Amino acid sequence: MADSATTRARFRKQEVGAKTNAWGGDWNEDGGSDRIDEAINGVVAFTLTGTKTLTSTNYETDEARMRIINITGGTGGSVVIPAVEKWYLIRNGTTGNVIIDNGTNTVTLVTTEIN
């Protein structure tokens, strides 16, 4: 069995019994502490006109791991997020509505709404 990613934040989950005396190196190489910091306090900011899918990459910095989504401008549109349990704080700084979509459920934030 190889290493795998955790379900929600996609941290590296070490294979049982593997990497004796090497785990610290892997943790640092993956930026493990930084990935936790991003999941708790990270901010992704962008303008939105149309549809944007947040990047989601195991063990790497990505947009979907960030806690805060700051949509700084644009005319509105849709933001596609992963379909996993996660709390986001989202600011709609566009001139229109923003739809947050996880492939199953959607929520609409009106212009200037923080949710």
Secondary structure, 3 states (H helix, E strand, C coil): CCCEECCCCCCEECCCCCCCCCHHHHHHHCCHHHHHHHHHHCEEEEEEEEEEECCCCCCCCCCCCCCEEEEEEEEEEEEECCCCCCCCEEEECCCCCEEEECCCCEEEECCCCEC
